[in-house]
Amino acid sequence: MRLIPFERVVPDHRKIDNLADILVTEEGPGILSRLVDGALRRLAGDRDLRAEETTLYAACRTWCHSEGAPVMSSRALPLAPGNWSARPRPRR
């Protein structure tokens, strides 16, 4: 598991009290299902995930630009392919 630091300060008027509890209560089963599905697909070598990773990185770059945050390379990004598990990735 990777810890992704969240360094942005959310203004008090936009904060949601007990957000984690709300998410687990209202969306917990769906979130867990997506996590397990993604993990199983990743371990099975699902090639469609590569396209999803590319889309995710593009969205991250767009967000960084809009927020004035530094853009990391896809290799440096904590969610980058190859950083999700200790298993080595097969070379292509």
Biopython code that builds the backbone (N, CA, C, O; Angstrom):
import numpy as np
from Bio.PDB.StructureBuilder import StructureBuilder

atoms = [
    (1, "MET", "N", (0.844, -1.169, 0.000)),
    (1, "MET", "CA", (0.000, 0.000, 0.000)),
    (1, "MET", "C", (0.895, 1.240, 0.000)),
    (1, "MET", "O", (1.946, 1.263, 0.641)),
    (2, "ARG", "N", (0.467, 2.246, -0.715)),
    (2, "ARG", "CA", (1.190, 3.512, -0.780)),
    (2, "ARG", "C", (0.387, 4.594, -0.083)),
    (2, "ARG", "O", (-0.828, 4.686, -0.259)),
    (3, "LEU", "N", (1.066, 5.411, 0.707)),
    (3, "LEU", "CA", (0.446, 6.577, 1.313)),
    (3, "LEU", "C", (0.660, 7.745, 0.376)),
    (3, "LEU", "O", (1.792, 8.052, 0.002)),
    (4, "ILE", "N", (-0.423, 8.394, -0.003)),
    (4, "ILE", "CA", (-0.341, 9.545, -0.890)),
    (4, "ILE", "C", (-0.600, 10.776, -0.043)),
    (4, "ILE", "O", (-1.718, 10.964, 0.436)),
    (5, "PRO", "N", (0.408, 11.625, 0.156)),
    (5, "PRO", "CA", (0.197, 12.800, 1.008)),
    (5, "PRO", "C", (-0.820, 13.757, 0.397)),
    (5, "PRO", "O", (-0.800, 14.023, -0.805)),
    (6, "PHE", "N", (-1.696, 14.260, 1.233)),
    (6, "PHE", "CA", (-2.683, 15.251, 0.817)),
    (6, "PHE", "C", (-2.309, 16.534, 1.531)),
    (6, "PHE", "O", (-2.619, 16.711, 2.710)),
    (7, "GLU", "N", (-1.648, 17.423, 0.825)),
    (7, "GLU", "CA", (-1.097, 18.616, 1.453)),
    (7, "GLU", "C", (-1.940, 19.860, 1.216)),
    (7, "GLU", "O", (-1.594, 20.940, 1.695)),
    (8, "ARG", "N", (-3.024, 19.727, 0.494)),
    (8, "ARG", "CA", (-3.874, 20.876, 0.214)),
    (8, "ARG", "C", (-4.726, 21.178, 1.449)),
    (8, "ARG", "O", (-5.261, 20.267, 2.080)),
    (9, "VAL", "N", (-4.843, 22.444, 1.783)),
    (9, "VAL", "CA", (-5.651, 22.858, 2.926)),
    (9, "VAL", "C", (-7.065, 23.158, 2.427)),
    (9, "VAL", "O", (-7.264, 23.981, 1.534)),
    (10, "VAL", "N", (-8.030, 22.477, 3.020)),
    (10, "VAL", "CA", (-9.430, 22.675, 2.647)),
    (10, "VAL", "C", (-10.013, 23.744, 3.571)),
    (10, "VAL", "O", (-9.910, 23.628, 4.792)),
    (11, "PRO", "N", (-10.622, 24.781, 3.000)),
    (11, "PRO", "CA", (-11.219, 25.817, 3.841)),
    (11, "PRO", "C", (-12.307, 25.236, 4.746)),
    (11, "PRO", "O", (-12.991, 24.286, 4.365)),
    (12, "ASP", "N", (-12.463, 25.800, 5.930)),
    (12, "ASP", "CA", (-13.437, 25.282, 6.899)),
    (12, "ASP", "C", (-14.841, 25.169, 6.319)),
    (12, "ASP", "O", (-15.553, 24.210, 6.616)),
    (13, "HIS", "N", (-15.249, 26.126, 5.503)),
    (13, "HIS", "CA", (-16.618, 26.106, 4.974)),
    (13, "HIS", "C", (-16.839, 24.975, 3.961)),
    (13, "HIS", "O", (-17.980, 24.687, 3.599)),
    (14, "ARG", "N", (-15.753, 24.330, 3.500)),
    (14, "ARG", "CA", (-15.879, 23.225, 2.541)),
    (14, "ARG", "C", (-15.613, 21.868, 3.181)),
    (14, "ARG", "O", (-15.768, 20.836, 2.527)),
    (15, "LYS", "N", (-15.215, 21.856, 4.447)),
    (15, "LYS", "CA", (-14.924, 20.597, 5.127)),
    (15, "LYS", "C", (-16.210, 19.857, 5.461)),
    (15, "LYS", "O", (-17.236, 20.463, 5.768)),
    (16, "ILE", "N", (-16.130, 18.534, 5.392)),
    (16, "ILE", "CA", (-17.264, 17.680, 5.743)),
    (16, "ILE", "C", (-16.855, 16.882, 6.977)),
    (16, "ILE", "O", (-15.931, 16.070, 6.933)),
    (17, "ASP", "N", (-17.561, 17.131, 8.078)),
    (17, "ASP", "CA", (-17.259, 16.411, 9.312)),
    (17, "ASP", "C", (-17.481, 14.916, 9.108)),
    (17, "ASP", "O", (-18.457, 14.499, 8.485)),
    (18, "ASN", "N", (-16.572, 14.130, 9.637)),
    (18, "ASN", "CA", (-16.673, 12.663, 9.591)),
    (18, "ASN", "C", (-16.814, 12.118, 8.177)),
    (18, "ASN", "O", (-17.570, 11.172, 7.957)),
    (19, "LEU", "N", (-16.099, 12.698, 7.213)),
    (19, "LEU", "CA", (-16.201, 12.247, 5.830)),
    (19, "LEU", "C", (-15.857, 10.766, 5.687)),
    (19, "LEU", "O", (-16.537, 10.035, 4.966)),
    (20, "ALA", "N", (-14.813, 10.328, 6.366)),
    (20, "ALA", "CA", (-14.426, 8.912, 6.260)),
    (20, "ALA", "C", (-15.557, 8.002, 6.726)),
    (20, "ALA", "O", (-15.852, 6.997, 6.079)),
    (21, "ASP", "N", (-16.193, 8.349, 7.848)),
    (21, "ASP", "CA", (-17.312, 7.544, 8.353)),
    (21, "ASP", "C", (-18.472, 7.541, 7.367)),
    (21, "ASP", "O", (-19.095, 6.505, 7.134)),
    (22, "ILE", "N", (-18.756, 8.699, 6.792)),
    (22, "ILE", "CA", (-19.849, 8.801, 5.823)),
    (22, "ILE", "C", (-19.557, 7.935, 4.600)),
    (22, "ILE", "O", (-20.427, 7.206, 4.125)),
    (23, "LEU", "N", (-18.318, 8.022, 4.092)),
    (23, "LEU", "CA", (-17.958, 7.226, 2.915)),
    (23, "LEU", "C", (-18.054, 5.732, 3.198)),
    (23, "LEU", "O", (-18.581, 4.976, 2.382)),
    (24, "VAL", "N", (-17.549, 5.306, 4.349)),
    (24, "VAL", "CA", (-17.590, 3.881, 4.679)),
    (24, "VAL", "C", (-19.034, 3.413, 4.851)),
    (24, "VAL", "O", (-19.402, 2.339, 4.374)),
    (25, "THR", "N", (-19.847, 4.216, 5.528)),
    (25, "THR", "CA", (-21.241, 3.834, 5.766)),
    (25, "THR", "C", (-22.055, 3.800, 4.481)),
    (25, "THR", "O", (-22.790, 2.845, 4.226)),
    (26, "GLU", "N", (-21.920, 4.852, 3.671)),
    (26, "GLU", "CA", (-22.771, 4.973, 2.492)),
    (26, "GLU", "C", (-22.202, 4.297, 1.239)),
    (26, "GLU", "O", (-22.956, 3.809, 0.397)),
    (27, "GLU", "N", (-20.895, 4.270, 1.124)),
    (27, "GLU", "CA", (-20.282, 3.769, -0.109)),
    (27, "GLU", "C", (-19.283, 2.646, 0.116)),
    (27, "GLU", "O", (-18.663, 2.173, -0.837)),
    (28, "GLY", "N", (-19.116, 2.211, 1.356)),
    (28, "GLY", "CA", (-18.100, 1.218, 1.697)),
    (28, "GLY", "C", (-18.097, -0.033, 0.847)),
    (28, "GLY", "O", (-17.050, -0.407, 0.320)),
    (29, "PRO", "N", (-19.247, -0.700, 0.695)),
    (29, "PRO", "CA", (-19.257, -1.922, -0.117)),
    (29, "PRO", "C", (-18.832, -1.675, -1.565)),
    (29, "PRO", "O", (-18.125, -2.496, -2.151)),
    (30, "GLY", "N", (-19.251, -0.566, -2.137)),
    (30, "GLY", "CA", (-18.879, -0.250, -3.521)),
    (30, "GLY", "C", (-17.402, 0.063, -3.654)),
    (30, "GLY", "O", (-16.755, -0.360, -4.612)),
    (31, "ILE", "N", (-16.864, 0.810, -2.685)),
    (31, "ILE", "CA", (-15.436, 1.141, -2.704)),
    (31, "ILE", "C", (-14.608, -0.131, -2.570)),
    (31, "ILE", "O", (-13.647, -0.332, -3.313)),
    (32, "LEU", "N", (-14.975, -0.980, -1.636)),
    (32, "LEU", "CA", (-14.243, -2.242, -1.444)),
    (32, "LEU", "C", (-14.329, -3.113, -2.692)),
    (32, "LEU", "O", (-13.339, -3.725, -3.095)),
    (33, "SER", "N", (-15.500, -3.169, -3.299)),
    (33, "SER", "CA", (-15.669, -3.958, -4.515)),
    (33, "SER", "C", (-14.749, -3.465, -5.625)),
    (33, "SER", "O", (-14.122, -4.271, -6.311)),
    (34, "ARG", "N", (-14.662, -2.154, -5.809)),
    (34, "ARG", "CA", (-13.782, -1.587, -6.840)),
    (34, "ARG", "C", (-12.318, -1.889, -6.537)),
    (34, "ARG", "O", (-11.550, -2.201, -7.447)),
    (35, "LEU", "N", (-11.926, -1.798, -5.267)),
    (35, "LEU", "CA", (-10.547, -2.099, -4.893)),
    (35, "LEU", "C", (-10.192, -3.555, -5.180)),
    (35, "LEU", "O", (-9.144, -3.848, -5.755)),
    (36, "VAL", "N", (-11.070, -4.455, -4.776)),
    (36, "VAL", "CA", (-10.815, -5.885, -4.989)),
    (36, "VAL", "C", (-10.804, -6.204, -6.479)),
    (36, "VAL", "O", (-9.937, -6.940, -6.950)),
    (37, "ASP", "N", (-11.760, -5.656, -7.221)),
    (37, "ASP", "CA", (-11.817, -5.892, -8.666)),
    (37, "ASP", "C", (-10.533, -5.406, -9.346)),
    (37, "ASP", "O", (-9.958, -6.108, -10.178)),
    (38, "GLY", "N", (-10.097, -4.213, -8.985)),
    (38, "GLY", "CA", (-8.867, -3.673, -9.575)),
    (38, "GLY", "C", (-7.653, -4.512, -9.225)),
    (38, "GLY", "O", (-6.795, -4.753, -10.074)),
    (39, "ALA", "N", (-7.574, -4.959, -7.975)),
    (39, "ALA", "CA", (-6.441, -5.787, -7.555)),
    (39, "ALA", "C", (-6.427, -7.111, -8.313)),
    (39, "ALA", "O", (-5.374, -7.557, -8.770)),
    (40, "LEU", "N", (-7.580, -7.732, -8.446)),
    (40, "LEU", "CA", (-7.657, -9.001, -9.171)),
    (40, "LEU", "C", (-7.292, -8.822, -10.643)),
    (40, "LEU", "O", (-6.578, -9.645, -11.216)),
    (41, "ARG", "N", (-7.784, -7.749, -11.249)),
    (41, "ARG", "CA", (-7.450, -7.481, -12.650)),
    (41, "ARG", "C", (-5.956, -7.243, -12.797)),
    (41, "ARG", "O", (-5.343, -7.728, -13.747)),
    (42, "ARG", "N", (-5.365, -6.502, -11.867)),
    (42, "ARG", "CA", (-3.938, -6.185, -11.932)),
    (42, "ARG", "C", (-3.111, -7.466, -11.811)),
    (42, "ARG", "O", (-2.175, -7.688, -12.579)),
    (43, "LEU", "N", (-3.464, -8.296, -10.846)),
    (43, "LEU", "CA", (-2.725, -9.539, -10.635)),
    (43, "LEU", "C", (-2.879, -10.501, -11.813)),
    (43, "LEU", "O", (-1.985, -11.301, -12.085)),
    (44, "ALA", "N", (-4.012, -10.421, -12.508)),
    (44, "ALA", "CA", (-4.255, -11.287, -13.663)),
    (44, "ALA", "C", (-3.587, -10.747, -14.930)),
    (44, "ALA", "O", (-3.623, -11.398, -15.974)),
    (45, "GLY", "N", (-2.980, -9.563, -14.844)),
    (45, "GLY", "CA", (-2.290, -9.001, -15.995)),
    (45, "GLY", "C", (-3.214, -8.365, -17.009)),
    (45, "GLY", "O", (-2.889, -8.336, -18.196)),
    (46, "ASP", "N", (-4.355, -7.856, -16.581)),
    (46, "ASP", "CA", (-5.341, -7.223, -17.471)),
    (46, "ASP", "C", (-4.714, -6.040, -18.203)),
    (46, "ASP", "O", (-4.341, -5.045, -17.581)),
    (47, "ARG", "N", (-4.600, -6.150, -19.515)),
    (47, "ARG", "CA", (-3.970, -5.092, -20.316)),
    (47, "ARG", "C", (-4.826, -3.831, -20.410)),
    (47, "ARG", "O", (-4.300, -2.751, -20.676)),
    (48, "ASP", "N", (-6.142, -3.952, -20.197)),
    (48, "ASP", "CA", (-6.999, -2.764, -20.219)),
    (48, "ASP", "C", (-6.639, -1.790, -19.109)),
    (48, "ASP", "O", (-6.903, -0.593, -19.224)),
    (49, "LEU", "N", (-6.034, -2.294, -18.026)),
    (49, "LEU", "CA", (-5.644, -1.408, -16.931)),
    (49, "LEU", "C", (-4.578, -0.413, -17.373)),
    (49, "LEU", "O", (-4.508, 0.694, -16.839)),
    (50, "ARG", "N", (-3.756, -0.790, -18.335)),
    (50, "ARG", "CA", (-2.717, 0.128, -18.830)),
    (50, "ARG", "C", (-3.364, 1.396, -19.390)),
    (50, "ARG", "O", (-2.887, 2.503, -19.139)),
    (51, "ALA", "N", (-4.444, 1.235, -20.144)),
    (51, "ALA", "CA", (-5.151, 2.391, -20.694)),
    (51, "ALA", "C", (-5.762, 3.218, -19.570)),
    (51, "ALA", "O", (-5.752, 4.447, -19.632)),
    (52, "GLU", "N", (-6.294, 2.557, -18.543)),
    (52, "GLU", "CA", (-6.870, 3.276, -17.409)),
    (52, "GLU", "C", (-5.786, 4.046, -16.654)),
    (52, "GLU", "O", (-6.026, 5.170, -16.211)),
    (53, "GLU", "N", (-4.606, 3.460, -16.504)),
    (53, "GLU", "CA", (-3.500, 4.133, -15.837)),
    (53, "GLU", "C", (-3.079, 5.375, -16.616)),
    (53, "GLU", "O", (-2.769, 6.410, -16.026)),
    (54, "THR", "N", (-3.071, 5.266, -17.938)),
    (54, "THR", "CA", (-2.713, 6.404, -18.790)),
    (54, "THR", "C", (-3.738, 7.522, -18.625)),
    (54, "THR", "O", (-3.370, 8.693, -18.530)),
    (55, "THR", "N", (-5.007, 7.173, -18.592)),
    (55, "THR", "CA", (-6.075, 8.157, -18.399)),
    (55, "THR", "C", (-5.965, 8.809, -17.024)),
    (55, "THR", "O", (-6.137, 10.021, -16.893)),
    (56, "LEU", "N", (-5.681, 8.009, -16.003)),
    (56, "LEU", "CA", (-5.523, 8.531, -14.646)),
    (56, "LEU", "C", (-4.365, 9.519, -14.577)),
    (56, "LEU", "O", (-4.489, 10.580, -13.966)),
    (57, "TYR", "N", (-3.251, 9.178, -15.195)),
    (57, "TYR", "CA", (-2.095, 10.080, -15.166)),
    (57, "TYR", "C", (-2.411, 11.382, -15.896)),
    (57, "TYR", "O", (-2.014, 12.453, -15.436)),
    (58, "ALA", "N", (-3.113, 11.312, -17.020)),
    (58, "ALA", "CA", (-3.482, 12.524, -17.754)),
    (58, "ALA", "C", (-4.373, 13.418, -16.896)),
    (58, "ALA", "O", (-4.206, 14.637, -16.892)),
    (59, "ALA", "N", (-5.313, 12.824, -16.173)),
    (59, "ALA", "CA", (-6.185, 13.596, -15.284)),
    (59, "ALA", "C", (-5.375, 14.232, -14.157)),
    (59, "ALA", "O", (-5.635, 15.368, -13.762)),
    (60, "CYS", "N", (-4.401, 13.499, -13.646)),
    (60, "CYS", "CA", (-3.543, 14.028, -12.578)),
    (60, "CYS", "C", (-2.740, 15.219, -13.080)),
    (60, "CYS", "O", (-2.630, 16.229, -12.386)),
    (61, "ARG", "N", (-2.182, 15.110, -14.275)),
    (61, "ARG", "CA", (-1.417, 16.223, -14.855)),
    (61, "ARG", "C", (-2.297, 17.464, -15.030)),
    (61, "ARG", "O", (-1.880, 18.580, -14.720)),
    (62, "THR", "N", (-3.507, 17.259, -15.526)),
    (62, "THR", "CA", (-4.439, 18.373, -15.720)),
    (62, "THR", "C", (-4.747, 19.043, -14.388)),
    (62, "THR", "O", (-4.751, 20.270, -14.293)),
    (63, "TRP", "N", (-5.005, 18.235, -13.359)),
    (63, "TRP", "CA", (-5.304, 18.776, -12.037)),
    (63, "TRP", "C", (-4.109, 19.565, -11.510)),
    (63, "TRP", "O", (-4.277, 20.669, -10.992)),
    (64, "CYS", "N", (-2.909, 19.011, -11.638)),
    (64, "CYS", "CA", (-1.702, 19.704, -11.157)),
    (64, "CYS", "C", (-1.551, 21.062, -11.840)),
    (64, "CYS", "O", (-1.261, 22.063, -11.184)),
    (65, "HIS", "N", (-1.745, 21.093, -13.141)),
    (65, "HIS", "CA", (-1.638, 22.359, -13.867)),
    (65, "HIS", "C", (-2.679, 23.360, -13.375)),
    (65, "HIS", "O", (-2.363, 24.535, -13.187)),
    (66, "SER", "N", (-3.911, 22.913, -13.165)),
    (66, "SER", "CA", (-4.969, 23.833, -12.743)),
    (66, "SER", "C", (-4.773, 24.329, -11.318)),
    (66, "SER", "O", (-5.237, 25.414, -10.970)),
    (67, "GLU", "N", (-4.088, 23.542, -10.491)),
    (67, "GLU", "CA", (-3.869, 23.913, -9.097)),
    (67, "GLU", "C", (-2.505, 24.558, -8.872)),
    (67, "GLU", "O", (-2.192, 24.983, -7.759)),
    (68, "GLY", "N", (-1.701, 24.631, -9.918)),
    (68, "GLY", "CA", (-0.359, 25.189, -9.766)),
    (68, "GLY", "C", (0.582, 24.272, -8.999)),
    (68, "GLY", "O", (1.587, 24.719, -8.448)),
    (69, "ALA", "N", (0.254, 23.003, -8.968)),
    (69, "ALA", "CA", (1.087, 22.021, -8.265)),
    (69, "ALA", "C", (2.129, 21.461, -9.227)),
    (69, "ALA", "O", (1.899, 21.418, -10.435)),
    (70, "PRO", "N", (3.272, 21.031, -8.696)),
    (70, "PRO", "CA", (4.271, 20.434, -9.577)),
    (70, "PRO", "C", (3.766, 19.119, -10.166)),
    (70, "PRO", "O", (3.097, 18.337, -9.491)),
    (71, "VAL", "N", (4.093, 18.895, -11.416)),
    (71, "VAL", "CA", (3.678, 17.674, -12.106)),
    (71, "VAL", "C", (4.794, 16.650, -11.981)),
    (71, "VAL", "O", (5.943, 16.925, -12.327)),
    (72, "MET", "N", (4.450, 15.469, -11.486)),
    (72, "MET", "CA", (5.423, 14.389, -11.384)),
    (72, "MET", "C", (5.404, 13.570, -12.658)),
    (72, "MET", "O", (4.409, 13.547, -13.382)),
    (73, "SER", "N", (6.498, 12.908, -12.920)),
    (73, "SER", "CA", (6.495, 11.976, -14.044)),
    (73, "SER", "C", (5.625, 10.785, -13.659)),
    (73, "SER", "O", (5.368, 10.551, -12.478)),
    (74, "SER", "N", (5.182, 10.048, -14.642)),
    (74, "SER", "CA", (4.343, 8.887, -14.334)),
    (74, "SER", "C", (5.102, 7.864, -13.494)),
    (74, "SER", "O", (4.493, 7.112, -12.733)),
    (75, "ARG", "N", (6.409, 7.832, -13.624)),
    (75, "ARG", "CA", (7.203, 6.896, -12.814)),
    (75, "ARG", "C", (7.323, 7.352, -11.373)),
    (75, "ARG", "O", (7.444, 6.525, -10.469)),
    (76, "ALA", "N", (7.293, 8.655, -11.148)),
    (76, "ALA", "CA", (7.417, 9.172, -9.793)),
    (76, "ALA", "C", (6.084, 9.196, -9.059)),
    (76, "ALA", "O", (6.053, 9.204, -7.828)),
    (77, "LEU", "N", (5.000, 9.209, -9.795)),
    (77, "LEU", "CA", (3.681, 9.267, -9.193)),
    (77, "LEU", "C", (3.447, 8.009, -8.359)),
    (77, "LEU", "O", (3.637, 6.898, -8.856)),
    (78, "PRO", "N", (3.038, 8.166, -7.102)),
    (78, "PRO", "CA", (2.863, 6.984, -6.250)),
    (78, "PRO", "C", (1.900, 5.949, -6.809)),
    (78, "PRO", "O", (2.007, 4.776, -6.453)),
    (79, "LEU", "N", (0.971, 6.331, -7.661)),
    (79, "LEU", "CA", (0.043, 5.374, -8.246)),
    (79, "LEU", "C", (0.546, 4.798, -9.556)),
    (79, "LEU", "O", (-0.157, 4.030, -10.212)),
    (80, "ALA", "N", (1.758, 5.163, -9.939)),
    (80, "ALA", "CA", (2.291, 4.733, -11.225)),
    (80, "ALA", "C", (2.393, 3.219, -11.290)),
    (80, "ALA", "O", (2.610, 2.562, -10.273)),
    (81, "PRO", "N", (2.238, 2.667, -12.486)),
    (81, "PRO", "CA", (2.381, 1.218, -12.645)),
    (81, "PRO", "C", (3.727, 0.744, -12.101)),
    (81, "PRO", "O", (4.749, 1.403, -12.292)),
    (82, "GLY", "N", (3.717, -0.385, -11.434)),
    (82, "GLY", "CA", (4.949, -0.939, -10.877)),
    (82, "GLY", "C", (5.139, -0.582, -9.416)),
    (82, "GLY", "O", (5.952, -1.214, -8.741)),
    (83, "ASN", "N", (4.425, 0.400, -8.904)),
    (83, "ASN", "CA", (4.541, 0.788, -7.502)),
    (83, "ASN", "C", (3.408, 0.206, -6.663)),
    (83, "ASN", "O", (3.364, 0.419, -5.452)),
    (84, "TRP", "N", (2.502, -0.520, -7.288)),
    (84, "TRP", "CA", (1.335, -1.013, -6.575)),
    (84, "TRP", "C", (1.613, -2.274, -5.775)),
    (84, "TRP", "O", (0.875, -2.583, -4.839)),
    (85, "SER", "N", (2.623, -2.979, -6.111)),
    (85, "SER", "CA", (2.913, -4.202, -5.373)),
    (85, "SER", "C", (4.409, -4.453, -5.410)),
    (85, "SER", "O", (5.156, -3.801, -6.139)),
    (86, "ALA", "N", (4.812, -5.397, -4.621)),
    (86, "ALA", "CA", (6.237, -5.739, -4.589)),
    (86, "ALA", "C", (6.612, -6.683, -5.721)),
    (86, "ALA", "O", (7.791, -6.959, -5.940)),
    (87, "ARG", "N", (5.610, -7.177, -6.439)),
    (87, "ARG", "CA", (5.887, -8.108, -7.538)),
    (87, "ARG", "C", (6.504, -7.362, -8.701)),
    (87, "ARG", "O", (6.024, -6.290, -9.068)),
    (88, "PRO", "N", (7.561, -7.907, -9.290)),
    (88, "PRO", "CA", (8.155, -7.238, -10.451)),
    (88, "PRO", "C", (7.218, -7.292, -11.651)),
    (88, "PRO", "O", (6.505, -8.275, -11.853)),
    (89, "ARG", "N", (7.229, -6.242, -12.431)),
    (89, "ARG", "CA", (6.418, -6.185, -13.651)),
    (89, "ARG", "C", (7.139, -6.886, -14.783)),
    (89, "ARG", "O", (8.355, -6.755, -14.919)),
    (90, "PRO", "N", (6.410, -7.623, -15.592)),
    (90, "PRO", "CA", (7.059, -8.240, -16.749)),
    (90, "PRO", "C", (7.478, -7.160, -17.754)),
    (90, "PRO", "O", (6.760, -6.181, -17.957)),
    (91, "ARG", "N", (8.622, -7.345, -18.367)),
    (91, "ARG", "CA", (9.103, -6.383, -19.373)),
    (91, "ARG", "C", (8.428, -6.668, -20.696)),
    (91, "ARG", "O", (8.154, -7.817, -21.043)),
    (92, "ARG", "N", (8.161, -5.575, -21.443)),
    (92, "ARG", "CA", (7.500, -5.742, -22.736)),
    (92, "ARG", "C", (8.463, -5.455, -23.846)),
    (92, "ARG", "O", (8.097, -5.540, -25.018)),
]
sb = StructureBuilder()
sb.init_structure("model")
sb.init_model(0)
sb.init_chain("A")
sb.init_seg("    ")
for serial, (resi, resn, name, xyz) in enumerate(atoms, 1):
    if name == "N":
        sb.init_residue(resn, " ", resi, " ")
    sb.init_atom(name, np.array(xyz, "f"), 0.0, 1.0, " ", f" {name:<3s}", serial, name[0])
structure = sb.get_structure()
